[in-house]
Amino acid sequence: MKMVDLEGETVVFLKVRPGNIERAVKDRRKNASVRMAQATLGPYDLVVRGNFRDDVALRAFVKEMEAKDYADGCEARPSFRQWVREKELEMP
């Protein structure tokens, strides 16, 4: 699988088990890549904005979030304003 460089902020939505919102917000704010973590209303309980250098770092962050005992679901929406392939495709 090719690595994709990300530019701009990625938004990650997290469903949190009841009674754990405050703990989830504090925990997520500890991560150096996170710019903002805030409780929200709607289908998800927490919205996290952050800068991740590539899709590998983003997947690792999502996997870490999903492993937390307070997590009940997660969805990431990366920003792809500019991305670069490792190797250019050859035109026929």
Number of C-alpha atoms within 10 A of each C-alpha: 3 10 13 16 18 22 16 15 20 19 18 22 21 24 20 24 14 10 9 13 19 12 11 24 19 12 13 20 17 11 11 10 17 19 15 13 21 16 17 13 8 8 9 17 22 22 21 20 21 20 19 23 15 15 15 15 16 21 13 12 19 18 12 11 20 18 12 12 11 18 19 16 16 17 14 17 12 20 16 14 9 10 13 12 10 10 7 7 7 5 4 3
